[in-house]
Amino acid sequence: MSGFLLDTNTPSELVRPQPEPKVQSWIAAQTLDTLFISAVSVGELRKGITLRSPGKRRAELEKWLESDLAILFSGRILSLTQSIAERWGVLEAQRQLAGRPLNVPDGQIAATALEHDLTMVTRNVKDFAGLGVNLFNP
């Protein structure tokens, strides 16, 4: 497989009141079948929406997650498999031994990118430094 795995902050950037134009432009220039998202990111997005106070914005974000994002990434939401979990365990242990703990979702997303040979698209390159993942910050 080749293409891009979007870190959670990439699709979430697109639904901000004032999204970063460089991120919007980069996404718009890509062929959809080269863009993937991790099921872990879906969980992180759901968590963020659930933590919001009930209201119009939360309802808009719920609709975006359940409809727009689900349709946009249909067939390209990558599950956490045993192999990915094992890669994550190794990444987590290596970082822990180096005294640089790894955020669990970040580690699982990085392991997904490695497992599928995808370039990670993230606004937080430093979170993934030293993990062996090809990184791109639009």
N, C-alpha and C positions, 0 to 999 in steps of 0.2 A: 504494500500500500504506500502511496506517496501523497503528500498534501500537507495540510495544516490542521493542528489541533488547537482550537481556540481556548485559551485560559478563561476562566469565569469572568474576569474583568473586561474581556473583549466584547462579548455580546451585551453585557450590562452597560458598557459605554454607549451603545447605540440607543438605549432607552433613557439616557439622562436628558434633563431639560435642555442642556447645551452640550451635545456630544463633541468630542474632539474631532475636528474636520479630517485630520490625517487618518484616523481610524475608520471613519465613514468612507473616505475615498478608497482606502486600501481594500476594505470589505467589498465595496461596490465593483472594484476592478477584478475580483476573483471569480472563477468559475465555481458555482455552488458545489459541484460534486467533488471538489478538492478540499472543502471545509468540513471539519468534524468537531464534535463536542463530546466531552466525557459525561457519563451519567453522574459522576461526582459533581461536575459543574451544575447540572440540573438540580441536584440536591442543595448546592450552595445558593443557587438563585432562589429556590423555594424557601430556604431558611431566611434569606434576606427579606423576601416579600412577606413572609409570615410574621417577622419581627416588626414590621411597619404597623402603625396604628390603622385601624379600619378607616376607610374613606375612599374618595375618588381615585387617588393615585395608586393605592394598593389594588383596587379593583382593576385599574388599567394594566398594572404590572402582572396581575394574575391572568388576565386575558392574554397578554403578550406571551407569557410562559406557556399557557395551556394551548393556545391556538397558533400564534405566529411562529414562535420558536420551534414548537413541535412540528409544524408543517415545514418550516424552512430546513430543519435538520432530519426530516423523515428518512429513516434508514441509515443515518450517519451519526447516531448517538451511540458512543462506544461504551459497552458495559465493563464493569470491573470483573475480570476473570481470575482464576487461580494463578495463572502465569503473571498477570499484572500485579496481583497481590504479593506474590513472591518477589517480584522486582522492587515493589514499593518497600517491602521489608528490608531488602538489602540497602536500598537508598537511605532509608531511615536509620539503619544501624550505622552505615558509613558516616552520615552526618552527625549522629550522636557521638560516635567515637572521636570525631574531629572537634567536638564541643560546639557544634552549630546545629541545634535541633531543627527539624524540618516540620513544617505545618502538615498535618495528616492529609488534608485534601490536596495540597500542593504536591506532596509526594506521590499520591495516587494518580494525579493528573500527569505528572512527569513520567511515571512508570507506564502510563497508557501511551504517551507519545513515543517512548522508547520501544515499547512492544510492537507498535504499528508503524514504526519508522516515519513518524510525522514531525514536522517542525512545529514547535510550540510558539503560538502567537500570544504575547503577553505584554502588558504595560509594566509588569513587575519583574523585569529580567533578573534582578538581584536575588529574588526568592528561589530561582532555579539554577543559579550559578554553581558550577562544579558538579552537576548531576549527569553530565554527558548528553544532555538534551540539546538539539539544535534549537536556537532561540531567535525570535524575530520580534522587534518592537515597532509597530507601525507608527 
